[in-house]
């Protein structure tokens, strides 16, 4: 059973994704802040991380940089989930940091999120 870590400060959205992943047979760990997500990633070693970018205290890009600096978490695939849109600067920064894929929240169903995470795990 694959393990997914969802780092999302919107609790309602996080629970919706968690429910969909669990229905599809995944084990899910939820973190509601960047700091909490870093601790969970190090402790749980998930098969993939679904990461929000806009969070208070520590944004998603800071979380990614920390994950990539840690030997234990650097190779975990990361899929960004954001409402920031598709600006070239954002896309280039995500690619530079090694993100597997990114999704725009308001354009993506929970089913599509699961499909993209499956693809990231199986690459």
C-alpha positions as CSV (number, residue, x, y, z in Angstrom):
1,X,0.0,0.0,0.0
2,X,1.5,3.4,-1.1
3,X,1.7,6.1,1.5
4,X,0.8,9.7,0.7
5,X,1.6,12.8,2.7
6,X,-0.7,15.7,2.2
7,X,0.7,19.1,3.3
8,X,-2.3,21.5,3.0
9,X,-3.3,24.2,5.4
10,X,-7.0,24.1,4.2
11,X,-8.4,21.4,6.5
12,X,-11.6,20.9,4.4
13,X,-9.6,20.4,1.2
14,X,-7.0,18.2,2.9
15,X,-9.8,15.9,4.3
16,X,-11.4,15.7,0.8
17,X,-8.2,14.6,-0.8
18,X,-7.5,12.2,2.1
19,X,-10.9,10.6,1.8
20,X,-10.4,10.1,-2.0
21,X,-6.9,8.6,-1.6
22,X,-8.1,6.3,1.2
23,X,-11.0,5.1,-1.0
24,X,-8.4,4.3,-3.7
25,X,-6.4,2.2,-1.2
26,X,-3.7,4.6,-0.1
27,X,-2.4,5.2,3.4
28,X,-2.6,8.9,4.1
29,X,-0.8,11.2,6.5
30,X,-2.1,14.8,6.8
31,X,-0.1,17.8,7.8
32,X,-1.6,21.3,8.1
33,X,1.6,23.4,8.0
34,X,5.0,23.3,6.3
35,X,6.8,22.6,9.6
36,X,4.4,19.8,10.5
37,X,4.9,18.4,6.9
38,X,8.7,18.3,7.2
39,X,8.5,16.3,10.5
40,X,5.9,13.9,9.0
41,X,8.0,13.4,5.8
42,X,11.1,12.6,7.8
43,X,9.3,10.3,10.2
44,X,6.9,8.5,7.7
45,X,9.0,8.4,4.5
46,X,5.9,8.6,2.2
47,X,5.9,7.4,-1.4
48,X,4.7,10.8,-2.6
49,X,4.0,14.3,-1.1
50,X,1.1,16.4,-2.2
51,X,2.1,19.9,-1.3
52,X,0.3,23.2,-1.1
53,X,2.4,26.3,-2.0
54,X,0.6,29.1,-0.2
55,X,0.7,28.4,3.5
56,X,1.3,30.6,6.5
57,X,4.7,30.6,8.3
58,X,6.5,28.3,5.8
59,X,5.5,28.3,2.1
60,X,5.7,25.2,-0.1
61,X,8.9,26.3,-1.9
62,X,10.7,26.5,1.5
63,X,9.3,23.0,2.4
64,X,10.6,21.6,-1.0
65,X,14.1,23.1,-0.4
66,X,14.2,21.6,3.1
67,X,13.1,18.2,1.8
68,X,15.7,18.2,-1.0
69,X,18.5,19.0,1.5
70,X,17.7,16.1,3.7
71,X,19.2,12.7,2.6
72,X,16.1,10.9,4.0
73,X,13.5,12.8,2.0
74,X,15.3,14.2,-1.1
75,X,14.1,11.5,-3.4
76,X,10.4,11.5,-2.4
77,X,8.3,12.6,-5.4
78,X,6.5,15.9,-4.8
79,X,3.3,17.1,-6.6
80,X,2.4,20.7,-6.0
81,X,-1.2,21.6,-5.5
82,X,-1.8,25.4,-5.8
83,X,-4.1,28.2,-6.9
84,X,-1.1,30.3,-8.0
85,X,-1.7,29.6,-11.7
86,X,0.8,28.9,-14.4
87,X,3.2,31.8,-14.4
88,X,6.5,30.9,-16.1
89,X,8.5,31.9,-13.0
90,X,6.5,29.6,-10.8
91,X,6.8,26.7,-13.3
92,X,10.5,27.2,-13.7
93,X,11.1,27.3,-10.0
94,X,9.1,24.2,-9.4
95,X,11.1,22.3,-12.1
96,X,14.4,23.6,-10.8
97,X,13.5,22.2,-7.4
98,X,12.7,18.8,-8.9
99,X,8.9,18.8,-8.5
100,X,7.3,15.9,-10.4
101,X,4.1,17.7,-11.4
102,X,1.9,20.6,-10.4
103,X,-1.9,20.9,-10.3
104,X,-4.2,24.0,-10.1
105,X,-6.7,23.3,-7.3
106,X,-9.7,24.9,-8.8
107,X,-9.2,23.1,-12.2
108,X,-8.5,19.7,-10.8
109,X,-10.8,17.0,-9.4
110,X,-9.8,14.7,-6.5
111,X,-9.9,11.8,-9.0
112,X,-7.3,13.7,-11.2
113,X,-5.1,14.4,-8.2
114,X,-5.0,10.7,-7.4
115,X,-4.1,10.0,-11.1
116,X,-1.2,12.5,-11.1
117,X,0.2,11.2,-7.8
118,X,0.0,7.6,-9.1
119,X,2.0,8.7,-12.1
120,X,4.6,10.5,-9.9
121,X,5.0,7.3,-7.8
122,X,5.4,5.1,-10.8
123,X,8.0,7.2,-12.7
